[in-house]
Amino acid sequence: MLGEAGPDKAGSRAFRRSPPSPCRLRSTYVHSVVHPSPSRLMFRKLLSVLAGLLLLLPATVLAQDTGTVSGTVIDSTTSQTLPGVNVTVQGLNIGAATGPNGQFEISGVPAGEQVLQASFVGYTRKNIPVEVEAGETTTVNVRLAPQAVGLEDVVVTALGVEREERAVSSSVQQVSGADLDATDNANFVNSLRGKVSGANIRSSSTMGGSSNIVLRGYSSISGDNQPLIVVDGIVVSNRSRQSGGGTVEGNGGFDFGNAASSLNPSNIKSVSVLKGPSAAALYGSRGANGVIQITTKDGSNLDDEIGVSFSSSVSMSQAYEFMDYQNRYGGGAPSSTFSTLDGDFKKPDGDQYVVQYAVDESWGPRLDGRPVRQWYSWDDVNGLEGEATPWEAHPDAIENFMDTGAVFTNNVALSQQTESLNYRLGLTSRNQGSVMPNGSMDRYQVNFNGSVDLSDDLRATTFAKYSYQDVKARSGMGYGFEENPFAAFNTFTQRQLDYGPDSYMRDYQRANGQQRGWNYAGVSGAQGPATQFQYTDNPYVNRYANFQQDDEQRLLGKAEVAYDIVPNLTGTATVTTDFRTHRFSDRRSDISTGAPGSFSEDVIEEQETSSSLRFDYSRSLTDQVDLTSFVAGKVRYETYEQNLGSTQNGLASPNVFTLQNSVGRPAVEETFQESMVYSTYGLVSLGYQDIVFLEGTLRNDWSSTLPADNNSYLYPSISGNLIFTGLDALQDQDILSFGKVRASWARVGQDTDPYRLGVTYPGSTPFQGQALQNVQRSANNPDLKPERTTGIEFGADLRFFNERVNLSTTYYRDVTKDQILAVDVSGASGIESSLINAGEVSNRGLEASLTVTPVLQEDLQWDVTANFNKNVNKVVDLAEGLDTYNLTAGGVIFGPTIQAREGKAYGAMVQPSLRRDASGDVVFQRNGVPQTTNSPQVVGNFQPDWTGGLSTTVSYKGVTLSAVVDGQVGGDVYSLSNKFGTYSGLVESTVADNQRETGVIPEGVVVDDATPNENGNYDVEGTDFGEAVGRIPAASYWKNWFSAGGGDQFIYDATHAKLQELAITYSLPQRWFNDFALRRASVSLTGSNLMFLYKEAPNIDPSVTLGAGNVQGVESAQIPPQRQYTFRVNLSF
């Protein structure tokens, strides 16, 4: 068979299938009855014998001058054998692929000094000098080093096309599946942190929450800025789902995560990050923000054997980075003292002190241990009715409220590769217990990836992934007291309370079914058969009686058939689908404060189905010019359907949570939308002498969401690169191993949501049988155009000293125009806003990735990789007469407005700023309230100045130690927890320097008899506040900052560096199980999200997000981040 590189031993073939023949001949047989004479037959026999002898003679001579090279290829970091590695003899067309045990054998190697070259996807190519002796077998063992970022041989580019790295002319960075699976992350995007230059990643601290990833800055003002996610050619909906409005603004609600959280890292082979418009141009309207392209594992490298892999891990999660709570003063109003049961402030004999239950602040009396009537003394649930207990602190109360989250993950996969068949079947279970009480999340997945050669010319491929997720008691976020316990813990509570699992708070219900808790509406609220609460429920009520549940079923599928029509021409037909059903329910028990019991249920179904036909044509045009090309057409159809129902006026039967149990008629809302896009696209790539490459792509989309006469939009791109180390002038040097310069230009864009062209009339619940419809308050636009992004980039890929130093840099500039904006209009017109095309946003920057191998020895290797990105973002222009555009619908909770502001970076934080005098000191009123400007000003921005990551791996024999650090410099974050934590006297800064006894002198000045200038500041110097006024009470000082209504007091620098990953892996020596079916075994101990090495913002994690939307830089009653420790066992049979 053509393409075989030796005898069929241990996977010793370099290629599985023969390359197509240049032409095919159809033979025609003509039968005749001519009978040769005997003498002629004898002559033919003599010629045959002579020819055979002549052929055998050089073969015998050749056998005497050649030898055999055999050996084993192993991973230098794990000492595990590597199947499927290509081992070739440099300069000769002979080689072999390693078999299941990593062994290879190459025969017919000319005697003398030769160079073996070993290459494998995800590993650094290695050259090995070898001395071959004629007629002998030379044994060579090869150790390949993993390449943490960027794949050396093959790069998966747009539409899943595998290209040689040297032929790629745009910015594509890859991360291997092993790097992603090192830690048991619920969302694989979190595992990319610190490993991809140009990627700014923020993660949620709630179980199953969203991850926000932005590549090369924000380009769309009101549209989506998240990259497209593609799994084995299937576009995956990454729609983020949140409950209610204003969740990302910190108002409260649930974050149900986005699609990325449903992908199992254990099934991922590699991830390609297409960061620029040029790399993603073939995806058309959805590639404007870049693409995260995922290739899943298959049955490769098993060579006729059935392989079984199994991994099992247990993880423990612990919350950290709690607020720095104070433990010296308990609940009460500022400067308050205890009152007694009789209402006096002087305690007579026999009377008892009473806590101010209705006050949700901690400006009360010092925690001095005196006996007082606590909240649990008003019933006999804990046997303390009427008893006074010590007034003392519980410093670990918040930490004790949280659990240690346990995660159990199991993966098993069955795979095989034969001459004509390749498949992998995987099963996964992941059972997670939340760090919040009563919370859990269970995931189950089945994955199948397979291909079969139906004939020499016909191949079929299929991929399917079914996943089921069930979540109970997902924690809410932000300033939502009903769903997020930290809304009270961080903003309004009393510091003497104990919340631990063995505390009295855990017993949240009296015998008569009434709620019990700390925030009674005074003594009267604690007495009687029906308790009354001032503001806040017992936090255990919201975890055990009022909780949400949701489940999701998802099916990804692909069926593909490819046929070699003629030599070099292949036709491929593909059908893909992504079907998702998500059901949410939320319950509110009758035990709760305020409104009666309720229940709501929301069911969402969405599906995207695509059909495409593609023709690939590749050939060598000449000895020096190669052509790669394809042309394709595609139809994409999407549907989205939502059904929402909620009870009205309470529940007929208490604690029966169904819509049928509604007292009134349930409120029902239904939504359905659909869209369709037709596309044609193609690529032409030329390579000259494997040194110069030129590539062009063209795509045209026709979208149903745009006007019929303006729904066609064209996306071109052109790119090229030069492998300058292939020039003759650079051949005889050993410094620069590889050098490539590249450049590209592209135009991409994105359309809009359905039903934004004409007038629509949404329906509502009928009134007394009469149908009702609403009139829109926003005007759609029949002339909408797609947003368009034009990008250029220039880059270089350099490798020095036999690839011991690898540097990749890219400069880029992207400009997005024709933004789709909803701008305010005069209310006199009958509408409130109108859709228009306007505005321009630019991003330019530099990204770089540097990998250095300081130590490379037979048993020891040390690799260090650094990633860096500096992006400069600017809102160049908005609509005529418009210089600001609000990104927040209702504003950040008690905080700044987040805006796109002309001339500024996207994500400006805007509110009145602090007034300052001529020396730059803050100006206070004489009552201690800081002065602020009359007009809003930019006081911060959530985008960082630059981001970076640093990873290192040290391997010695079978032991591997690795670490990842990521972080950012610059950017700002607004903190509601710090704002209200100080307002309510909860944090340590409100008791520092004995200020509650001595008072506080504000750091600033007083300005009398002066008028602010046009900027809102003073042109004169003020008088020091301490000299002009003196001290003010501590409570007044901190509450005055809230009263000021602006300034940057609670907007912090988001600069930070975090130890993101730390892992140690031990690969058991293969000799331990040579006599068993076990091929490989390893154990590992890993940690993720471990600790801050440095940060500016106090009391919070500045890298946590409230969602995957465009509003970032907001902290609101943040659930603390969690560090996770994982122990894993990996077995391969």
Buried (B, 14 or more C-beta within 10 A) or exposed (E): EEEBBBEEBBBBBBBBBEEBEEEEEEEEEEEEEEEEEEEEEEEEEEEEEEEEEEEEEEEEEEEEEBBBBBBBBBBBBBBBBBBBBBBBBEEEEBBBBBBBBBBBBBBBBBBEEBEBBBBBBBBBBBEBEBEBEBEEBBEBEBBBBBBBBBBBBBBBBBBBBEBEBBBBBBBBBBBBBBBBBBBBBBBBBBBBBBBBBBBBBBBBBBBBBBBBBBBBBBBBBBBBBBBBBBBBBBBBBBBBBBBEEBBBBBBBBBBBBBBBBBBBBBBBBBBBBBBBBBBBBBBBBBBBBBBBBBBBBBBBBBBEBEBBBBBBBBBBBBBBBBBEBBBBBBBBBBEBEBBBEEEEEEBEEEBBBBBBBBBBBBBBBBBEEBEBBBBBBBBEBBEBEEEBBEBBBBEBBBBBBBBEBBBBBBBBBBBBBBEBEBBBBBEBBBBBBBBBBBBBBBBBBBBBBBBBBEEEEEBBBBBBBBBBBBBBBBBBBBBBBBBBBBBBBBBBBBBBBBBBEEBBBBBBBBEEEBBBBBBBBBBEBBEEEEBBBBBBBBBBBBBBBBBBBBBBBBBBBBBBBBBBEEEBBBEBEBEBBBBBBBBBBBBBBBBBBEEBBBBBBBBBBBBBBBBBEBBBBEBEEEEEEBBBBBBBBBBBBBBBBBBBBBBBEBBBEEBEBBBEBBBEEBBEBEEEBBBBBBBBBBBBBBBBEEBBBBBBBBBBBBBBBBBEEEBEBEBBBBBBBBBBBBEEEEEEEEEBBBBBBBBBBBBBBBBBEBBBBEEBEEEEEEEEEEEEEEEBEBBBBBEBBBBBBBBBBEBBBBBBBBBBBBBBBBBBBBBBBBBBBBBEBEEEEEBBBBBBBBBBBBBBBBBBBBBBBEEBEEEEBBBBBBBBBBBBBBBEBBBEEBBBBBBBEEBBBBBBBBBBBBEBBBBBBBBBBBBBBBEEBBBBBEEBBBBBBEEBBBBBBBBBBBBBBBBBBBBBBBBBBBBBBBBBBEBBBBBBBBBBBBBBBBBBBBBEEEBBEEBBBBEBBBBEEBEBEEEBBBEEBBEBBBEBBEBBBBBBBBBBBBEBEBBBBBBBBBBBBBBBBBBBBBBBEBEEBEEEEBBBBBBBEBBBBBEBEEBEBBBBBBBBBBBBBBBBBBBBBBBBBBBBBBBBEBBBB
